[in-house]
Amino acid sequence: MNDGPLVTFALFTYNQERFVREAVEGALSQTYSPLEIIFSDDCSSDRTFDIMREMASTYTGPHEIVLNRNGSNLGLGEHVNRVAEMARGELIVSAAGDDVSLPCRCEELVGFWQASGRKYKFIDSDFAAIDEYGREIKLLDSPTVVGPIDEMLRTRMRVRGCSESYTRDLFTLFGPILPDTVNEDRVIAFRSYLLGGIGNYSGVLVLYRLHDSNVSRHHGISSYTFLKESAWVDRTLLNVYLNNRRDLACAYSLGIIDKRTLDDALAAIEYHTELLCDEIKFLEGGLGLKISRITKHMVNEPAHAVRWTAILMCPSVYVAIRRKETSDQLIVHAKHVMARLYGAWRKARGAKERVKPGEELLKADNFTL
């Protein structure tokens, strides 16, 4: 395809020398043309940029290659802004340095975009999860759900960020995203939503790699650390709302939304910001603060209150569920919880010997749930 619009394939990297070679191969193998490929590194301390530069130097294909290495570590938000300034393509296809894009990715996305009359300014797709060795784990094909604006704000624009692509004019209209942004996909998708919607391509175009260095991975850490990291995640979502506020004001000034939509959206952001702040207080606070947060939201947000109660009563089981661990692992966690309850019951009944948490039940071959 040579008569289509210029597209930019942007590969964002940072300390991913283990996986970046496959990511670069995926970029260079794209079948779409005309294509600008930007290899952009956020000042890695390992050989990530060197590998990209070496591979780019030996490339003899039709695509234009642009190399960029930030002079200092900018962080994801500012890195995305930097690449948006550099890009010349009308559509930017984003990729991470540890994932793999299939050769047809750009061609399929452009075809989908053109067929929609270029209605969508943000498009994601299905993807398959792979492990650190490239073995497929599972297919993830749940499409992004688009609904009323208050619902989109409640879910904070949950999209399939590893497969995101977006038009460059989202940055021309709304300006750069806030520098401390971590969830850039949610922010950019919300801009597209305000302008008419989000496109979902049905079909796997990306292999999303799951490994210990993923920001969203929590395997092998304690319940205490997991909950502290959950509070950090909530703070990154507060940043999404800060971006949303600014983008709503911009959309209103450009006549994209009316005053009622603006006011309703800002009220929804205010409500959900308060809820997030209370969750952070719950996750980081002591017992008294945890109980007060549960009580406060028992009527208006029962789902949150129940979830927080589960965290308070059985943190290890809750953490296991959030990690999506196997049923066998969940059973082990449940056995420990049951053992603690059983030990407390025996103590209350005046048992002479002390039961160590989990000792008897874990040794019992016939213990089942």
C-alpha positions as CSV (number, residue, x, y, z in Angstrom):
1,M,0.0,0.0,0.0
2,N,1.7,3.2,-1.2
3,D,-1.2,5.6,-1.8
4,G,-2.4,5.8,1.8
5,P,-1.6,8.5,4.5
6,L,1.8,8.7,6.1
7,V,1.8,6.7,9.3
8,T,4.3,6.9,12.2
9,F,5.2,3.7,14.0
10,A,6.6,4.9,17.4
11,L,8.6,2.4,19.5
12,F,8.9,3.6,23.1
13,T,11.8,2.0,25.1
14,Y,13.4,2.2,28.5
15,N,15.8,-0.4,29.9
16,Q,14.4,-3.3,27.8
17,E,17.5,-4.8,26.3
18,R,16.2,-8.3,26.9
19,F,13.3,-7.8,24.6
20,V,13.9,-4.8,22.4
21,R,15.4,-6.8,19.5
22,E,12.0,-8.6,18.9
23,A,10.2,-5.2,19.2
24,V,12.5,-3.7,16.6
25,E,12.0,-6.7,14.3
26,G,8.3,-6.2,14.5
27,A,8.6,-2.6,13.6
28,L,10.8,-3.1,10.6
29,S,8.7,-5.9,9.3
30,Q,5.6,-3.8,8.9
31,T,3.9,-4.3,5.5
32,Y,2.3,-0.8,5.3
33,S,3.9,2.0,3.3
34,P,4.5,5.0,3.5
35,L,5.7,4.5,7.1
36,E,7.9,6.5,9.4
37,I,9.5,4.5,12.2
38,I,10.6,6.3,15.3
39,F,12.8,4.4,17.7
40,S,12.7,6.6,20.8
41,D,14.6,5.7,24.0
42,D,14.0,7.5,27.4
43,C,17.7,7.5,28.4
44,S,18.1,3.8,29.2
45,S,21.0,2.8,31.5
46,D,21.4,-0.5,29.6
47,R,22.1,-1.4,25.9
48,T,18.5,-0.8,24.7
49,F,19.4,2.2,22.5
50,D,22.6,0.6,21.2
51,I,20.6,-2.4,20.0
52,M,18.1,-0.2,18.2
53,R,20.8,1.9,16.6
54,E,22.7,-1.2,15.4
55,M,19.6,-2.8,13.9
56,A,18.6,0.5,12.3
57,S,22.0,0.9,10.7
58,T,21.7,-2.4,8.8
59,Y,18.1,-1.9,7.7
60,T,17.7,-1.6,3.9
61,G,13.9,-1.7,3.6
62,P,11.4,0.9,2.4
63,H,10.6,2.6,5.7
64,E,12.1,5.8,7.0
65,I,13.9,5.3,10.3
66,V,14.3,8.1,12.9
67,L,16.4,7.5,16.0
68,N,15.9,9.5,19.2
69,R,17.5,9.2,22.6
70,N,16.3,11.6,25.3
71,G,19.1,13.5,27.1
72,S,17.6,12.7,30.4
73,N,14.9,10.3,31.6
74,L,11.6,12.2,30.9
75,G,9.1,9.7,32.2
76,L,6.3,8.2,30.0
77,G,4.1,11.3,29.8
78,E,6.8,13.7,28.6
79,H,8.3,11.0,26.4
80,V,4.9,10.6,24.6
81,N,4.8,14.4,24.1
82,R,8.3,14.4,22.7
83,V,7.4,11.7,20.1
84,A,4.2,13.5,19.2
85,E,6.2,16.6,18.3
86,M,8.6,14.5,16.2
87,A,6.0,12.5,14.3
88,R,5.0,13.4,10.8
89,G,2.4,10.7,10.3
90,E,-1.3,11.4,10.5
91,L,-1.8,8.2,12.5
92,I,0.7,7.2,15.3
93,V,0.9,3.5,16.0
94,S,2.4,3.1,19.5
95,A,4.5,0.2,20.7
96,A,6.4,-0.7,23.8
97,G,10.0,-2.0,23.8
98,D,9.1,-5.4,25.3
99,D,6.1,-6.2,23.1
100,V,5.9,-7.4,19.5
101,S,3.8,-6.0,16.7
102,L,2.7,-8.4,14.0
103,P,3.8,-7.4,10.4
104,C,0.3,-6.5,9.3
105,R,-0.5,-4.3,12.3
106,C,-0.2,-0.9,10.6
107,E,-1.8,-2.1,7.4
108,E,-4.8,-3.5,9.2
109,L,-5.2,-0.4,11.4
110,V,-5.1,2.0,8.5
111,G,-7.6,0.0,6.6
112,F,-9.9,0.0,9.6
113,W,-9.4,3.7,10.1
114,Q,-10.1,4.5,6.4
115,A,-13.2,2.3,6.3
116,S,-14.7,4.2,9.2
117,G,-14.2,7.5,7.3
118,R,-11.4,8.4,9.7
119,K,-14.1,8.7,12.4
120,Y,-12.0,7.3,15.2
121,K,-9.0,9.2,16.5
122,F,-8.0,6.4,18.9
123,I,-8.0,2.7,17.9
124,D,-7.1,-0.3,19.9
125,S,-7.1,-4.0,19.0
126,D,-7.1,-7.5,20.4
127,F,-3.8,-8.8,21.6
128,A,-2.3,-12.1,22.8
129,A,-0.3,-12.3,26.0
130,I,3.2,-13.9,25.8
131,D,5.7,-14.8,28.5
132,E,9.3,-13.6,28.7
133,Y,10.3,-16.4,26.3
134,G,7.7,-15.5,23.7
135,R,5.3,-18.4,24.5
136,E,1.7,-17.5,24.1
137,I,-0.2,-17.5,27.3
138,K,-3.7,-16.4,26.4
139,L,-5.8,-14.4,23.9
140,L,-7.1,-11.1,25.2
141,D,-10.0,-10.0,23.0
142,S,-12.3,-8.1,25.3
143,P,-13.2,-4.9,23.3
144,T,-13.1,-1.5,24.9
145,V,-16.6,-0.7,26.1
146,V,-17.8,2.8,25.1
147,G,-20.8,4.3,26.9
148,P,-22.1,7.6,28.5
149,I,-19.5,10.1,29.6
150,D,-20.2,9.6,33.3
151,E,-19.5,5.8,32.8
152,M,-16.3,6.5,30.9
153,L,-15.1,8.8,33.7
154,R,-16.1,6.2,36.3
155,T,-13.9,3.5,34.6
156,R,-11.3,6.1,33.8
157,M,-11.3,5.1,30.1
158,R,-10.1,1.6,30.5
159,V,-8.6,0.7,27.1
160,R,-6.2,-1.8,25.7
161,G,-3.2,0.5,25.9
162,C,-0.6,-2.0,24.6
163,S,-2.4,-2.0,21.2
164,E,-3.1,1.8,21.0
165,S,-2.9,4.0,17.9
166,Y,-4.1,7.6,17.7
167,T,-4.1,10.5,15.4
168,R,-1.5,13.3,15.8
169,D,-4.1,16.0,15.8
170,L,-5.2,15.0,19.3
171,F,-2.1,16.7,20.4
172,T,-2.6,19.7,18.0
173,L,-6.1,20.3,19.4
174,F,-5.6,19.5,23.1
175,G,-1.8,20.2,23.5
176,P,0.6,18.0,25.4
177,I,-0.5,15.6,28.2
178,L,0.7,16.4,31.7
179,P,4.3,15.5,32.3
180,D,3.7,13.1,35.2
181,T,1.2,11.0,33.3
182,V,1.7,7.2,33.5
183,N,-1.6,6.1,31.9
184,E,-1.2,8.0,28.7
185,D,-3.5,5.6,26.9
186,R,-6.5,6.5,29.1
187,V,-5.8,10.3,28.6
188,I,-5.5,10.1,24.8
189,A,-8.5,7.8,24.5
190,F,-10.7,10.3,26.4
191,R,-9.7,13.0,23.9
192,S,-10.8,10.8,21.1
193,Y,-14.1,10.0,22.9
194,L,-14.9,13.7,23.2
195,L,-14.3,14.0,19.4
196,G,-16.6,11.2,18.4
197,G,-15.6,7.8,19.7
198,I,-13.1,5.0,20.0
199,G,-12.4,2.3,17.4
200,N,-12.0,-1.3,18.3
201,Y,-10.3,-3.5,15.7
202,S,-11.3,-7.1,16.1
203,G,-8.2,-9.3,15.6
204,V,-4.8,-9.8,17.2
205,L,-2.2,-7.3,16.1
206,V,0.1,-7.2,19.2
207,L,1.9,-9.8,21.4
208,Y,1.9,-8.3,24.9
209,R,4.7,-9.6,27.0
210,L,4.1,-10.4,30.7
211,H,7.3,-10.5,32.8
212,D,8.5,-9.4,36.2
213,S,9.4,-5.9,35.1
214,N,5.9,-5.0,33.9
215,V,4.5,-2.0,35.8
216,S,1.2,-3.8,36.2
217,R,2.7,-7.1,37.5
218,H,2.7,-7.9,41.3
219,H,3.8,-11.5,41.5
220,G,6.1,-12.5,44.3
221,I,5.5,-9.5,46.6
222,S,3.9,-9.4,50.0
223,S,0.3,-8.3,50.6
224,Y,1.6,-5.2,52.4
225,T,3.8,-4.2,49.4
226,F,0.9,-5.0,47.0
227,L,-1.5,-2.7,48.8
228,K,1.1,0.1,48.9
229,E,1.6,-0.3,45.2
230,S,-2.1,-0.2,44.7
231,A,-2.2,3.2,46.4
232,W,0.5,4.3,44.0
233,V,-1.7,3.1,41.0
234,D,-4.6,5.1,42.4
235,R,-2.4,8.2,42.5
236,T,-1.6,7.7,38.8
237,L,-5.3,7.5,38.1
238,L,-5.8,10.9,39.9
239,N,-3.4,12.2,37.3
240,V,-5.8,10.9,34.6
241,Y,-8.6,13.0,36.1
242,L,-6.3,16.1,36.1
243,N,-5.8,15.6,32.4
244,N,-9.5,15.0,31.8
245,R,-10.4,18.3,33.5
246,R,-8.1,20.2,31.3
247,D,-9.2,18.4,28.1
248,L,-12.9,19.0,29.0
249,A,-12.2,22.7,29.4
250,C,-10.4,22.7,26.0
251,A,-13.3,20.8,24.3
252,Y,-15.8,23.3,25.7
253,S,-13.8,26.3,24.5
254,L,-13.6,24.8,21.0
255,G,-17.3,24.1,20.9
256,I,-17.0,20.4,20.9
257,I,-19.1,19.9,24.1
258,D,-21.8,22.1,25.6
259,K,-22.0,23.7,29.1
260,R,-24.2,21.0,30.5
261,T,-21.9,18.2,29.4
262,L,-19.0,20.1,30.8
263,D,-20.6,20.6,34.2
264,D,-21.9,17.0,34.4
265,A,-18.5,15.7,33.5
266,L,-16.7,17.9,36.0
267,A,-19.1,16.9,38.8
268,A,-18.5,13.2,38.0
269,I,-14.7,13.8,38.1
270,E,-15.1,15.5,41.5
271,Y,-17.0,12.6,42.9
272,H,-14.7,9.9,41.6
273,T,-11.6,11.9,42.7
274,E,-12.9,11.9,46.2
275,L,-13.5,8.2,46.0
276,L,-10.0,7.5,44.8
277,C,-8.6,9.7,47.6
278,D,-10.5,7.8,50.2
279,E,-9.2,4.5,48.7
280,I,-5.7,5.8,49.0
281,K,-6.3,6.7,52.6
282,F,-7.8,3.3,53.2
283,L,-4.8,1.5,51.6
284,E,-2.2,3.5,53.5
285,G,-4.0,4.3,56.8
286,G,-4.3,2.4,60.1
287,L,-7.2,0.3,61.3
288,G,-9.3,3.2,62.5
289,L,-9.0,5.1,59.1
290,K,-9.8,1.9,57.2
291,I,-13.0,1.3,59.2
292,S,-14.1,5.0,58.7
293,R,-13.6,4.8,54.9
294,I,-15.7,1.6,54.8
295,T,-18.5,3.1,56.9
296,K,-18.5,6.3,54.8
297,H,-19.1,4.5,51.5
298,M,-21.3,1.6,52.8
299,V,-24.5,3.2,51.4
300,N,-23.5,5.1,48.2
301,E,-20.6,2.8,47.1
302,P,-21.4,-0.7,48.5
303,A,-19.1,-2.5,46.0
304,H,-16.2,-0.4,47.2
305,A,-17.1,-1.0,50.8
306,V,-17.3,-4.8,50.3
307,R,-14.0,-4.8,48.5
308,W,-12.3,-2.8,51.2
309,T,-13.8,-5.1,53.9
310,A,-12.4,-8.1,52.0
311,I,-8.9,-6.4,52.0
312,L,-9.2,-5.7,55.7
313,M,-10.4,-9.2,56.7
314,C,-8.5,-11.4,54.3
315,P,-5.7,-9.4,52.5
316,S,-3.8,-12.4,51.2
317,V,-6.9,-13.9,49.4
318,Y,-7.8,-10.5,47.9
319,V,-4.3,-9.9,46.7
320,A,-4.3,-13.4,45.1
321,I,-7.5,-12.6,43.2
322,R,-6.1,-9.3,42.0
323,R,-3.0,-11.1,40.8
324,K,-5.2,-13.6,39.0
325,E,-3.3,-16.5,40.5
326,T,-4.2,-20.2,39.8
327,S,-6.9,-22.0,41.7
328,D,-4.2,-24.1,43.5
329,Q,-2.6,-21.0,44.8
330,L,-5.9,-19.5,45.9
331,I,-6.7,-22.8,47.8
332,V,-3.4,-22.4,49.6
333,H,-4.3,-18.8,50.6
334,A,-7.7,-20.0,51.7
335,K,-6.3,-22.8,53.8
336,H,-4.1,-20.3,55.7
337,V,-7.2,-18.1,56.3
338,M,-9.2,-21.1,57.5
339,A,-6.4,-22.2,59.7
340,R,-6.2,-18.8,61.4
341,L,-9.9,-18.9,62.0
342,Y,-9.7,-22.4,63.3
343,G,-6.9,-21.5,65.6
344,A,-8.8,-18.5,67.0
345,W,-11.8,-20.8,67.6
346,R,-9.8,-23.3,69.5
347,K,-8.2,-20.6,71.6
348,A,-11.7,-19.3,72.4
349,R,-12.8,-22.8,73.4
350,G,-9.9,-23.0,75.8
351,A,-7.8,-25.6,73.9
352,K,-4.6,-26.3,75.8
353,E,-2.2,-26.6,72.9
354,R,-1.5,-23.7,70.6
355,V,-2.3,-24.2,66.9
356,K,0.2,-22.5,64.6
357,P,-1.5,-20.7,61.7
358,G,-2.0,-23.2,58.9
359,E,0.0,-26.0,60.5
360,E,-2.7,-28.6,61.0
361,L,-4.8,-27.8,58.0
362,L,-1.9,-27.7,55.5
363,K,-0.7,-31.1,56.7
364,A,-4.2,-32.6,56.4
365,D,-4.4,-34.6,53.1
366,N,-8.2,-34.6,53.2
367,F,-8.6,-30.9,53.6
368,T,-10.7,-29.5,50.8
369,L,-12.7,-26.4,50.0
